[in-house]
Amino acid sequence: MTAKITYFMLNMMTESPEYLTIQAAADVLNTNRRRIWQLVKDGQLQAIENPLDRRSKLILCGDVARFIKFANIKKP
């Protein structure tokens, strides 16, 4: 069972440098991982290397919150 991140939880995390995995960001934005990678490629989201697992990338929660705010995405 995976934990879903709600919009409220995302708002609470924007004050500190918390990160989301690609899948968690996709869940928040109600999309798929391919779309998240496209947003990273287009420069709309920034992905950093996960220091614990260099094969995976992380996205700053604040970036996802700003994307929601400026893209007028419906809140889940």
Backbone bond lengths (Angstrom), bond angles and torsions (degrees), N, CA, C in turn:
res aa  C-N    CA-C-N  psi(-1)  N-CA   C-N-CA  omega(-1)  CA-C   N-CA-C  phi
1 M - - - 1.444 - - 1.525 108.50 -
2 T 1.328 117.10 126.33 1.456 120.62 179.10 1.517 109.93 -98.35
3 A 1.305 115.29 146.28 1.470 120.66 179.53 1.520 108.57 -84.42
4 K 1.305 115.96 130.59 1.454 120.98 177.24 1.520 109.05 -88.96
5 I 1.300 116.63 137.51 1.451 121.60 178.04 1.521 107.66 -95.22
6 T 1.305 116.20 120.39 1.459 120.30 -178.97 1.515 109.82 -86.03
7 Y 1.328 115.91 164.07 1.456 120.86 178.64 1.524 110.11 -61.66
8 F 1.327 117.92 -37.22 1.459 121.81 177.84 1.515 110.99 -61.44
9 M 1.314 116.88 -44.27 1.459 120.68 179.09 1.523 110.42 -64.49
10 L 1.325 117.11 -37.62 1.448 121.23 179.36 1.522 110.51 -64.15
11 N 1.345 117.22 -41.11 1.459 120.81 177.59 1.524 111.24 -61.48
12 M 1.314 117.10 -38.33 1.457 120.62 -179.62 1.525 111.29 -68.66
13 M 1.324 117.44 -27.86 1.457 121.03 -176.71 1.521 113.20 -85.33
14 T 1.327 119.68 -10.04 1.456 120.69 -175.62 1.517 112.83 -72.24
15 E 1.321 118.22 -16.72 1.456 121.01 -179.50 1.528 112.47 -77.03
16 S 1.306 118.72 -25.16 1.455 122.03 179.68 1.526 108.71 -119.01
17 P 1.325 117.14 157.47 1.471 119.13 -177.64 1.530 112.41 -75.54
18 E 1.311 116.10 74.19 1.462 121.28 177.01 1.529 108.62 -95.08
19 Y 1.318 115.43 153.41 1.451 120.68 -176.59 1.520 111.53 -124.15
20 L 1.323 114.82 154.02 1.456 122.51 176.16 1.518 108.78 -117.54
21 T 1.307 115.71 147.22 1.459 118.96 170.77 1.533 107.95 -73.50
22 I 1.302 115.90 168.82 1.466 120.54 178.13 1.526 109.76 -59.42
23 Q 1.326 117.41 -42.86 1.468 121.19 -179.69 1.523 111.04 -66.19
24 A 1.327 117.75 -41.19 1.470 120.41 179.00 1.521 110.78 -65.05
25 A 1.329 117.49 -39.88 1.466 120.56 176.73 1.525 110.21 -63.47
26 A 1.324 116.84 -39.41 1.465 120.70 177.24 1.525 110.75 -63.39
27 D 1.327 117.04 -39.67 1.463 120.60 178.03 1.529 111.06 -64.09
28 V 1.328 116.69 -43.40 1.465 120.70 -179.84 1.528 110.70 -63.03
29 L 1.322 116.25 -42.47 1.467 120.85 -177.71 1.526 112.46 -86.09
30 N 1.320 116.35 2.32 1.461 121.49 178.14 1.532 111.29 55.40
31 T 1.324 114.66 49.38 1.456 121.46 -179.88 1.523 108.45 -141.54
32 N 1.316 116.89 -164.46 1.462 119.59 -179.77 1.529 110.72 -114.04
33 R 1.315 115.49 170.33 1.464 120.54 -176.71 1.526 112.00 -63.68
34 R 1.305 117.77 -33.90 1.473 121.06 178.91 1.529 110.93 -60.80
35 R 1.338 116.08 -41.29 1.472 120.31 179.07 1.535 110.50 -66.23
36 I 1.331 117.79 -37.44 1.465 120.77 177.90 1.523 109.88 -63.40
37 W 1.330 116.70 -43.91 1.462 119.45 178.12 1.527 111.19 -62.93
38 Q 1.332 116.99 -34.55 1.462 119.82 177.12 1.533 110.65 -66.39
39 L 1.332 116.67 -40.32 1.467 120.79 177.26 1.531 110.82 -63.86
40 V 1.331 117.12 -36.94 1.461 120.86 176.74 1.526 109.46 -66.54
41 K 1.321 116.30 -45.79 1.465 120.82 -179.83 1.529 111.40 -61.40
42 D 1.342 116.70 -37.37 1.465 121.68 -179.87 1.528 113.08 -78.81
43 G 1.345 116.97 -6.84 1.457 120.59 178.38 1.517 114.67 85.41
44 Q 1.331 117.62 9.31 1.463 120.55 -179.82 1.521 111.63 -82.75
45 L 1.322 117.24 -24.54 1.460 123.47 173.37 1.523 107.19 -130.72
46 Q 1.332 116.04 149.71 1.452 120.01 178.98 1.520 109.22 -111.96
47 A 1.315 116.08 129.54 1.461 121.52 178.18 1.523 108.97 -108.54
48 I 1.337 115.45 138.99 1.456 120.39 175.84 1.526 108.83 -118.58
49 E 1.314 115.28 161.18 1.459 120.02 179.17 1.524 109.73 -73.53
50 N 1.321 116.44 135.26 1.454 121.49 177.35 1.536 108.13 -72.66
51 P 1.343 117.80 120.96 1.466 118.64 -177.52 1.529 113.42 -67.58
52 L 1.322 117.64 -19.76 1.462 120.69 179.58 1.516 113.10 -89.77
53 D 1.330 116.27 -22.89 1.467 121.36 -179.71 1.522 107.46 -147.61
54 R 1.293 116.32 96.65 1.467 120.96 -173.04 1.535 113.44 -64.20
55 R 1.316 117.18 -11.69 1.469 119.96 177.76 1.518 112.26 -78.25
56 S 1.331 117.15 -20.00 1.467 119.75 -177.06 1.522 111.13 -109.15
57 K 1.300 115.87 162.28 1.466 122.82 -179.33 1.520 109.32 -118.87
58 L 1.326 115.85 156.81 1.452 123.05 178.39 1.519 109.89 -126.46
59 I 1.326 115.66 150.83 1.461 122.21 179.10 1.518 107.69 -122.61
60 L 1.328 117.07 134.83 1.450 122.79 179.58 1.524 109.99 -65.80
61 C 1.336 116.69 131.94 1.467 121.29 -179.43 1.527 111.23 -57.87
62 G 1.311 116.44 -38.76 1.460 120.42 179.56 1.519 112.38 -60.72
63 D 1.337 116.74 -36.27 1.464 120.47 177.42 1.529 110.74 -64.83
64 V 1.331 116.20 -41.26 1.469 119.92 178.92 1.529 109.78 -66.28
65 A 1.331 117.30 -41.02 1.466 120.78 179.09 1.527 110.87 -63.55
66 R 1.337 117.07 -42.04 1.473 120.23 177.72 1.521 110.82 -65.26
67 F 1.331 116.54 -39.21 1.461 119.56 178.50 1.526 110.58 -61.63
68 I 1.337 116.52 -42.60 1.470 120.66 177.73 1.518 109.93 -61.44
69 K 1.319 116.31 -44.75 1.469 120.76 -176.40 1.525 111.18 -63.93
70 F 1.328 117.16 -46.66 1.453 120.35 -174.62 1.521 114.20 -85.80
71 A 1.319 117.76 -17.66 1.464 120.04 -179.56 1.522 111.38 -95.11
72 N 1.341 117.06 -2.14 1.480 121.84 -178.48 1.513 111.66 54.66
73 I 1.314 116.05 46.82 1.472 121.15 176.99 1.506 108.27 -82.26
74 K 1.318 115.95 137.20 1.466 120.07 177.32 1.513 109.68 -65.58
75 K 1.316 115.71 136.18 1.455 121.11 179.70 1.523 109.45 -76.11
76 P 1.356 116.87 133.50 1.477 118.93 179.49 1.508 112.10 -70.43
